[in-house]
Amino acid sequence: MPAVVKHKLLLYADDSAILVHGKHILSSELETVSDWLFCNKLSLHLGKTASVLFGSKHKLKSKLSVSCKGQQIEAKESVSYLGATIDQNLSFDSMANSVLKKANARLKFFL
């Protein structure tokens, strides 16, 4: 019996994300999306493409290796999607720190 692939494709304007349950199938999903984009006269900018593995500290000890069309995709600890910074353990600490930093930079004009 074939394995069931659980994935979501999020598309918004020129930003897209593929959420996949199971790290071993991500490269094949990315290849499928790349082929679909090509057939529809769109492109995937692999230089701007990044991968991130979400999970507990125990699961994050393993490495994530993703490639597409023979090019290795950079693995990151956090990614920015539609203005939100999402980190590996979904704590949103980096996003909160970014918001506080921006607020502090703007508040200094009022002091």
ChimeraX attribute file (.defattr): number of C-alpha atoms within 10 A of each C-alpha:
attribute: neighborCount
match mode: 1-to-1
recipient: residues
	/A:1	3
	/A:2	4
	/A:3	5
	/A:4	7
	/A:5	12
	/A:6	10
	/A:7	14
	/A:8	11
	/A:9	11
	/A:10	10
	/A:11	10
	/A:12	9
	/A:13	6
	/A:14	6
	/A:15	9
	/A:16	13
	/A:17	15
	/A:18	15
	/A:19	16
	/A:20	16
	/A:21	14
	/A:22	11
	/A:23	14
	/A:24	12
	/A:25	14
	/A:26	22
	/A:27	17
	/A:28	13
	/A:29	18
	/A:30	18
	/A:31	15
	/A:32	13
	/A:33	17
	/A:34	19
	/A:35	16
	/A:36	13
	/A:37	13
	/A:38	12
	/A:39	10
	/A:40	9
	/A:41	8
	/A:42	11
	/A:43	13
	/A:44	16
	/A:45	8
	/A:46	15
	/A:47	10
	/A:48	8
	/A:49	15
	/A:50	17
	/A:51	20
	/A:52	22
	/A:53	22
	/A:54	18
	/A:55	13
	/A:56	11
	/A:57	10
	/A:58	7
	/A:59	11
	/A:60	15
	/A:61	9
	/A:62	9
	/A:63	11
	/A:64	16
	/A:65	16
	/A:66	21
	/A:67	16
	/A:68	19
	/A:69	11
	/A:70	8
	/A:71	10
	/A:72	15
	/A:73	19
	/A:74	16
	/A:75	16
	/A:76	13
	/A:77	14
	/A:78	20
	/A:79	18
	/A:80	11
	/A:81	12
	/A:82	10
	/A:83	8
	/A:84	14
	/A:85	16
	/A:86	19
	/A:87	20
	/A:88	17
	/A:89	16
	/A:90	13
	/A:91	10
	/A:92	15
	/A:93	13
	/A:94	16
	/A:95	17
	/A:96	12
	/A:97	11
	/A:98	14
	/A:99	13
	/A:100	12
	/A:101	12
	/A:102	10
	/A:103	11
	/A:104	11
	/A:105	10
	/A:106	11
	/A:107	10
	/A:108	8
	/A:109	7
	/A:110	5
	/A:111	5
